Amino acid sequence: MENRSLYDAGGTPGGFGHFLLGFVMACVGGYLFLNQVSVVGSYWSFWGGNTFGITLLPMLFGVGILFWRGKSIIGWLLTAAGALFIFAGVIANLHIFFQPLSLFHTIILLVLLVGGLVLVARGVMPHHKTGEE
């Protein structure tokens, strides 16, 4: 096993400073980006208008069968399928918006995010120490 220093990043010699600075920049840029995103729900319209009750039926039948006999494979399948339908319906009815931002703040946000990711990538690449070949 080779001698490793605290300043080695990603299993390669050197680059810890680039990695650390890039990680902090990417975290700040990512936070600022995600802070500007709004996620809102809308009316349930899974395969037609206002069908939330219909998507509950398989899960309710499955839960009822499981209360009757807990080892029923059909009960477990209906419960799992119903839960997946409800989860898919919730995801399908989300709307994601990027809140208004000034150009200056947008540039700062993107420079921090992209610059940080590039510095992280540069930090894990091998760095040649001066005086060595």
Backbone as a chain_set.jsonl record, in Angstrom:
{"seq": "MENRSLYDAGGTPGGFGHFLLGFVMACVGGYLFLNQVSVVGSYWSFWGGNTFGITLLPMLFGVGILFWRGKSIIGWLLTAAGALFIFAGVIANLHIFFQPLSLFHTIILLVLLVGGLVLVARGVMPHHKTGEE", "coords": {"N": [[0.848, -1.179, 0.0], [0.544, 2.164, -0.84], [2.057, 5.231, 0.386], [-0.214, 7.441, 1.65], [-1.429, 10.728, 1.714], [-3.054, 13.231, 3.706], [-3.881, 15.122, 1.977], [-4.563, 13.917, -0.369], [-7.016, 13.277, -2.745], [-9.831, 11.346, -3.637], [-8.429, 8.959, -3.997], [-6.234, 9.569, -5.505], [-3.081, 11.237, -6.036], [-2.705, 14.383, -4.428], [-4.801, 17.368, -4.853], [-6.739, 17.83, -2.909], [-7.458, 20.362, -1.953], [-8.688, 21.568, -4.205], [-10.839, 19.8, -4.438], [-12.209, 20.15, -1.959], [-12.854, 22.938, -1.997], [-14.41, 22.962, -4.339], [-16.481, 21.231, -3.581], [-17.743, 22.674, -1.511], [-18.523, 24.96, -2.983], [-20.27, 23.754, -4.876], [-22.241, 22.75, -3.169], [-23.297, 25.133, -2.044], [-24.164, 26.439, -4.414], [-25.994, 24.497, -5.354], [-27.85, 24.525, -3.24], [-28.813, 27.184, -3.453], [-29.96, 27.015, -5.995], [-31.965, 25.001, -5.656], [-33.469, 26.297, -3.761], [-34.872, 28.147, -5.186], [-36.852, 26.813, -6.488], [-40.213, 25.905, -6.777], [-42.569, 23.539, -5.758], [-45.697, 22.428, -6.465], [-48.915, 20.989, -5.923], [-51.718, 19.725, -7.805], [-55.159, 19.401, -8.906], [-56.411, 16.088, -8.674], [-56.033, 14.046, -11.368], [-55.861, 11.412, -12.671], [-55.656, 9.434, -15.343], [-57.993, 10.583, -16.501], [-60.714, 12.758, -15.485], [-60.805, 13.772, -12.131], [-60.3, 11.242, -10.61], [-59.492, 10.1, -8.211], [-60.738, 8.51, -6.259], [-61.188, 6.096, -7.616], [-58.615, 5.15, -7.941], [-58.06, 4.457, -5.362], [-59.479, 2.141, -4.862], [-58.277, -0.518, -5.566], [-56.277, -0.714, -3.556], [-57.783, -0.535, -1.191], [-59.422, -2.842, -1.387], [-57.382, -4.749, -1.315], [-56.295, -4.278, 1.277], [-58.543, -4.954, 2.791], [-58.759, -7.721, 2.165], [-56.343, -8.57, 3.273], [-56.831, -8.089, 5.997], [-58.713, -10.036, 6.391], [-57.352, -12.431, 5.738], [-54.104, -12.665, 6.39], [-51.977, -13.806, 4.952], [-52.542, -13.795, 2.287], [-51.731, -13.776, -1.058], [-52.898, -12.417, -3.188], [-54.113, -10.306, -1.818], [-51.844, -8.913, -0.876], [-50.705, -8.228, -3.357], [-52.741, -6.578, -4.482], [-52.793, -4.516, -2.576], [-50.168, -3.483, -2.789], [-50.155, -2.738, -5.524], [-52.211, -0.823, -5.536], [-51.085, 1.114, -3.801], [-48.907, 1.855, -5.377], [-50.271, 2.98, -7.585], [-51.454, 5.212, -6.33], [-49.141, 6.602, -5.481], [-47.94, 7.094, -8.0], [-49.925, 8.719, -9.085], [-49.795, 10.961, -7.412], [-47.199, 11.905, -7.982], [-47.536, 12.402, -10.729], [-49.226, 14.565, -10.709], [-47.848, 16.758, -9.811], [-46.5, 20.025, -10.071], [-43.759, 21.848, -11.167], [-42.055, 24.816, -10.58], [-39.835, 27.44, -11.463], [-38.843, 30.038, -9.543], [-39.012, 33.629, -10.073], [-35.97, 35.376, -10.715], [-33.2, 37.572, -10.427], [-30.918, 38.453, -13.091], [-28.26, 38.677, -12.247], [-28.23, 37.212, -9.824], [-28.901, 34.717, -10.864], [-26.681, 34.146, -12.487], [-24.636, 34.07, -10.534], [-25.531, 31.877, -9.018], [-25.423, 29.775, -10.95], [-22.681, 29.827, -11.659], [-21.483, 29.148, -9.223], [-22.544, 26.546, -8.882], [-21.831, 25.051, -11.278], [-19.066, 25.641, -11.478], [-18.205, 24.611, -9.018], [-18.783, 21.847, -9.346], [-17.012, 21.254, -11.427], [-14.558, 21.79, -10.177], [-14.601, 19.8, -8.195], [-14.447, 17.523, -9.829], [-11.933, 18.029, -10.942], [-10.405, 17.876, -8.652], [-10.341, 15.163, -7.989], [-8.832, 14.08, -9.952], [-5.546, 12.899, -10.862], [-2.812, 14.686, -9.464], [0.293, 15.999, -10.277], [3.161, 16.057, -8.374], [5.407, 18.742, -7.698], [8.694, 18.627, -9.004], [8.772, 15.924, -9.357], [8.494, 13.185, -11.625]], "CA": [[0.0, 0.0, 0.0], [1.343, 3.38, -0.977], [1.877, 6.273, 1.39], [-1.272, 8.385, 1.298], [-1.434, 11.95, 2.5], [-4.375, 13.813, 3.954], [-4.198, 16.005, 0.857], [-4.916, 13.115, -1.541], [-8.472, 13.204, -2.895], [-10.327, 10.368, -4.596], [-7.46, 7.907, -4.22], [-5.178, 10.054, -6.391], [-2.224, 12.181, -5.308], [-3.007, 15.817, -4.492], [-6.129, 17.789, -5.269], [-7.71, 17.95, -1.831], [-7.93, 21.745, -1.901], [-9.665, 21.739, -5.288], [-12.024, 19.02, -4.105], [-12.927, 20.781, -0.856], [-13.437, 24.194, -2.472], [-15.466, 22.617, -5.285], [-17.607, 20.653, -2.849], [-18.444, 23.78, -0.831], [-19.178, 25.766, -4.021], [-21.384, 22.993, -5.44], [-23.3, 22.694, -2.16], [-23.937, 26.454, -1.971], [-24.887, 26.639, -5.673], [-27.142, 23.587, -5.368], [-28.841, 25.04, -2.304], [-29.442, 28.375, -4.037], [-30.811, 26.568, -7.112], [-33.153, 24.314, -5.136], [-34.257, 27.257, -2.999], [-35.684, 28.919, -6.13], [-37.815, 25.925, -7.133], [-41.449, 25.65, -6.043], [-43.288, 22.348, -6.189], [-47.081, 22.516, -6.014], [-49.813, 19.95, -6.41], [-52.925, 20.196, -8.503], [-56.277, 18.481, -8.758], [-56.121, 14.718, -9.058], [-56.618, 13.693, -12.668], [-55.106, 10.254, -13.118], [-56.423, 8.762, -16.402], [-59.318, 11.173, -16.61], [-61.008, 13.812, -14.534], [-61.166, 13.503, -10.748], [-60.386, 9.787, -10.457], [-58.755, 9.666, -7.028], [-61.465, 7.413, -5.608], [-60.993, 4.861, -8.367], [-57.272, 4.643, -7.679], [-58.041, 3.909, -4.007], [-60.193, 0.867, -4.773], [-57.437, -1.725, -5.443], [-55.608, -0.765, -2.26], [-58.779, -0.828, -0.154], [-59.759, -4.263, -1.496], [-56.214, -5.487, -0.835], [-56.235, -4.163, 2.738], [-59.646, -5.773, 3.31], [-58.374, -9.136, 2.045], [-55.278, -8.821, 4.242], [-57.434, -8.189, 7.318], [-59.404, -11.326, 6.439], [-56.306, -13.461, 5.788], [-52.864, -11.912, 6.23], [-51.008, -14.453, 4.069], [-53.091, -13.812, 0.933], [-50.87, -13.163, -2.072], [-53.727, -11.453, -3.936], [-54.254, -9.139, -0.954], [-50.589, -8.162, -0.916], [-50.554, -7.646, -4.701], [-53.679, -5.456, -4.635], [-52.345, -3.421, -1.715], [-48.968, -2.884, -3.391], [-50.536, -2.076, -6.78], [-52.956, 0.38, -5.178], [-50.143, 2.11, -3.284], [-48.145, 2.369, -6.521], [-51.159, 3.879, -8.34], [-51.588, 6.469, -5.586], [-47.849, 7.285, -5.562], [-47.788, 7.587, -9.37], [-50.86, 9.826, -9.261], [-49.271, 12.145, -6.714], [-46.069, 12.399, -8.769], [-48.028, 12.901, -12.019], [-49.969, 15.806, -10.532], [-46.991, 17.815, -9.283], [-46.029, 21.037, -11.01], [-42.52, 22.419, -10.676], [-41.845, 26.158, -11.111], [-38.636, 28.159, -11.065], [-39.271, 31.375, -9.14], [-38.269, 34.707, -10.738], [-34.668, 35.669, -10.14], [-32.485, 38.551, -11.237], [-29.854, 37.862, -13.909], [-27.058, 38.61, -11.419], [-28.351, 36.072, -8.918], [-28.873, 33.499, -11.676], [-25.288, 33.907, -12.888], [-23.912, 33.649, -9.326], [-26.002, 30.534, -8.705], [-24.911, 28.812, -11.929], [-21.214, 29.78, -11.564], [-21.157, 28.352, -8.041], [-22.907, 25.148, -9.101], [-21.012, 24.423, -12.319], [-17.672, 25.762, -11.08], [-17.96, 23.656, -7.939], [-18.744, 20.488, -9.89], [-15.769, 21.102, -12.194], [-13.453, 21.7, -9.221], [-14.653, 18.471, -7.59], [-13.903, 16.599, -10.83], [-10.496, 18.302, -11.048], [-9.768, 17.451, -7.408], [-10.148, 13.712, -7.93], [-7.861, 13.694, -10.975], [-4.19, 12.884, -10.292], [-2.002, 15.905, -9.521], [1.721, 15.675, -10.213], [3.865, 16.891, -7.4], [6.526, 19.449, -8.318], [9.99, 17.99, -8.836], [8.66, 14.479, -9.618], [8.017, 12.851, -12.974]], "C": [[0.889, 1.236, 0.0], [1.116, 4.314, 0.207], [0.841, 7.26, 0.895], [-1.207, 9.565, 2.255], [-2.867, 12.388, 2.728], [-4.83, 14.647, 2.767], [-4.464, 15.243, -0.438], [-6.437, 12.991, -1.598], [-8.838, 12.149, -3.927], [-9.342, 9.258, -4.907], [-6.338, 8.296, -5.17], [-4.336, 11.059, -5.636], [-2.642, 13.631, -5.524], [-4.465, 16.103, -4.789], [-7.15, 17.963, -4.172], [-8.287, 19.355, -1.732], [-8.961, 22.039, -2.981], [-10.97, 21.019, -4.953], [-12.852, 19.703, -3.029], [-13.592, 22.082, -1.284], [-14.592, 23.917, -3.438], [-16.69, 22.049, -4.6], [-18.425, 21.736, -2.157], [-19.188, 24.634, -1.862], [-20.396, 25.051, -4.599], [-22.54, 22.904, -4.45], [-24.041, 24.026, -2.064], [-24.744, 26.719, -3.236], [-26.114, 25.752, -5.778], [-28.239, 24.043, -4.424], [-29.561, 26.252, -2.886], [-30.372, 28.004, -5.183], [-32.094, 25.933, -6.598], [-34.042, 25.234, -4.32], [-35.178, 28.076, -3.905], [-36.757, 28.079, -6.813], [-39.016, 25.737, -6.214], [-42.118, 24.424, -6.636], [-44.69, 22.447, -5.602], [-47.879, 21.373, -6.622], [-50.999, 20.573, -7.122], [-54.039, 19.197, -8.248], [-55.906, 17.12, -9.306], [-56.811, 14.398, -10.377], [-55.809, 12.568, -13.29], [-55.976, 9.447, -14.068], [-57.857, 9.284, -16.472], [-59.535, 12.205, -15.525], [-61.436, 13.285, -13.179], [-61.357, 12.012, -10.459], [-59.647, 9.276, -9.22], [-59.43, 8.478, -6.347], [-61.26, 6.081, -6.302], [-59.602, 4.289, -8.105], [-57.147, 4.096, -6.255], [-58.617, 2.501, -3.932], [-59.289, -0.359, -4.695], [-56.754, -1.836, -4.076], [-56.594, -1.105, -1.147], [-59.212, -2.29, -0.189], [-58.603, -5.122, -0.965], [-56.091, -5.453, 0.675], [-57.342, -4.993, 3.374], [-59.325, -7.258, 3.262], [-57.287, -9.477, 3.057], [-55.803, -8.873, 5.676], [-58.162, -9.524, 7.475], [-58.395, -12.462, 6.59], [-54.973, -12.81, 5.418], [-51.855, -12.528, 5.274], [-51.464, -14.476, 2.612], [-52.17, -13.075, -0.041], [-51.65, -12.125, -2.868], [-53.921, -10.179, -3.12], [-53.008, -8.277, -0.969], [-50.384, -7.506, -2.275], [-51.475, -6.45, -4.904], [-53.255, -4.254, -3.791], [-51.138, -2.718, -2.32], [-49.317, -2.147, -4.68], [-51.308, -0.791, -6.499], [-52.063, 1.477, -4.65], [-49.309, 2.694, -4.416], [-48.99, 3.307, -7.385], [-51.286, 5.227, -7.642], [-50.294, 7.267, -5.67], [-47.635, 7.869, -6.956], [-48.721, 8.765, -9.628], [-50.387, 11.095, -8.59], [-48.12, 12.746, -7.511], [-46.556, 13.017, -10.082], [-48.735, 14.247, -11.89], [-49.159, 16.914, -9.876], [-46.59, 18.764, -10.408], [-44.822, 21.724, -10.389], [-42.286, 23.754, -11.376], [-40.525, 26.715, -10.606], [-39.048, 29.59, -10.772], [-38.431, 32.435, -9.844], [-37.011, 35.073, -9.956], [-34.0, 36.701, -11.019], [-31.372, 37.836, -12.012], [-28.575, 37.701, -13.095], [-27.098, 37.393, -10.499], [-28.323, 34.746, -9.679], [-27.446, 33.151, -12.086], [-24.463, 33.433, -11.69], [-24.259, 32.202, -8.989], [-25.386, 29.502, -9.646], [-23.388, 28.706, -11.888], [-20.801, 28.949, -10.355], [-21.424, 26.864, -8.284], [-21.972, 24.469, -10.096], [-19.531, 24.49, -11.966], [-17.312, 24.789, -9.968], [-17.885, 22.227, -8.434], [-17.461, 20.24, -10.673], [-14.573, 21.0, -11.246], [-13.435, 20.357, -8.492], [-14.062, 17.449, -8.551], [-12.397, 16.788, -10.972], [-9.754, 17.807, -9.812], [-9.524, 15.958, -7.34], [-9.233, 13.203, -9.043], [-6.458, 13.728, -10.366], [-3.47, 14.224, -10.499], [-0.543, 15.475, -9.393], [2.385, 16.63, -9.245], [5.067, 17.527, -8.084], [7.831, 18.739, -7.994], [9.958, 16.491, -9.073], [8.138, 14.268, -11.013], [7.152, 11.643, -12.886]], "O": [[1.86, 1.326, 0.751], [0.123, 4.205, 0.927], [1.004, 7.851, -0.173], [-0.961, 9.406, 3.451], [-3.779, 11.962, 2.02], [-6.028, 14.857, 2.572], [-4.579, 15.857, -1.498], [-7.07, 12.637, -0.603], [-8.212, 12.074, -4.985], [-9.412, 8.666, -5.984], [-5.568, 7.436, -5.598], [-4.82, 11.678, -4.688], [-2.9, 14.056, -6.651], [-5.267, 15.185, -4.957], [-8.319, 18.218, -4.458], [-9.476, 19.521, -1.458], [-9.982, 22.675, -2.72], [-12.06, 21.554, -5.155], [-14.069, 19.825, -3.169], [-14.761, 22.312, -0.974], [-15.635, 24.567, -3.361], [-17.818, 22.349, -4.992], [-19.655, 21.719, -2.208], [-20.346, 24.994, -1.649], [-21.442, 25.67, -4.793], [-23.702, 22.975, -4.852], [-25.27, 24.051, -2.01], [-25.885, 27.173, -3.154], [-27.164, 26.198, -6.239], [-29.422, 23.963, -4.755], [-30.787, 26.335, -2.82], [-31.441, 28.595, -5.338], [-33.186, 26.281, -7.046], [-35.242, 24.986, -4.195], [-36.164, 28.641, -3.431], [-37.503, 28.599, -7.642], [-38.864, 25.448, -5.028], [-42.223, 24.283, -7.854], [-44.855, 22.539, -4.385], [-47.553, 20.864, -7.695], [-51.241, 21.777, -7.046], [-53.879, 18.26, -7.466], [-55.171, 17.015, -10.289], [-58.036, 14.475, -10.48], [-55.153, 12.755, -14.315], [-56.948, 8.831, -13.631], [-58.811, 8.507, -16.497], [-58.633, 12.489, -14.736], [-62.331, 12.444, -13.088], [-62.453, 11.578, -10.105], [-59.221, 8.121, -9.196], [-58.755, 7.546, -5.91], [-61.168, 5.045, -5.643], [-59.434, 3.071, -8.053], [-56.216, 3.343, -5.971], [-58.275, 1.744, -3.023], [-59.509, -1.195, -3.819], [-56.664, -2.925, -3.509], [-56.269, -1.884, -0.252], [-59.357, -2.915, 0.861], [-58.826, -6.101, -0.253], [-55.814, -6.478, 1.298], [-57.115, -5.663, 4.381], [-59.593, -7.979, 4.224], [-57.306, -10.561, 3.641], [-55.273, -9.626, 6.493], [-58.217, -10.077, 8.573], [-58.546, -13.337, 7.442], [-54.752, -12.449, 4.263], [-50.948, -11.829, 4.821], [-50.824, -15.123, 1.782], [-51.874, -11.894, 0.141], [-51.115, -11.064, -3.189], [-53.895, -9.082, -3.677], [-53.095, -7.052, -1.063], [-49.942, -6.359, -2.349], [-51.052, -5.423, -5.435], [-53.348, -3.111, -4.239], [-51.092, -1.489, -2.358], [-48.825, -1.041, -4.907], [-51.081, 0.223, -7.159], [-52.243, 2.645, -4.997], [-49.03, 3.893, -4.424], [-48.485, 4.321, -7.867], [-51.231, 6.27, -8.292], [-50.33, 8.475, -5.904], [-47.196, 9.012, -7.086], [-48.344, 9.712, -10.319], [-50.556, 12.187, -9.132], [-48.065, 13.961, -7.698], [-46.038, 14.052, -10.502], [-48.829, 14.991, -12.867], [-49.728, 17.91, -9.429], [-46.37, 18.349, -11.545], [-44.858, 22.132, -9.228], [-42.312, 23.831, -12.605], [-40.145, 26.489, -9.457], [-39.549, 30.284, -11.656], [-37.273, 32.186, -10.178], [-36.992, 35.08, -8.726], [-34.207, 36.709, -12.232], [-30.942, 36.748, -11.631], [-27.878, 36.697, -13.234], [-26.129, 36.64, -10.404], [-27.777, 33.76, -9.183], [-27.051, 31.987, -12.036], [-23.676, 32.495, -11.816], [-23.372, 31.397, -8.706], [-24.885, 28.472, -9.196], [-22.847, 27.614, -12.061], [-19.879, 28.138, -10.443], [-20.604, 26.021, -7.922], [-21.388, 23.43, -9.791], [-18.811, 23.506, -12.135], [-16.228, 24.207, -9.979], [-17.021, 21.466, -7.999], [-16.885, 19.155, -10.602], [-13.665, 20.203, -11.487], [-12.361, 19.83, -8.201], [-13.266, 16.602, -8.145], [-11.662, 15.81, -11.108], [-8.607, 17.368, -9.907], [-8.576, 15.525, -6.685], [-8.895, 12.019, -9.072], [-6.207, 14.508, -9.447], [-3.523, 14.81, -11.58], [-0.19, 14.688, -8.514], [2.19, 17.844, -9.299], [5.679, 16.912, -8.957], [8.052, 18.303, -6.865], [10.998, 15.837, -9.001], [7.401, 15.108, -11.53], [6.636, 11.177, -13.902]]}, "num_chains": 1, "name": "protein.A"}
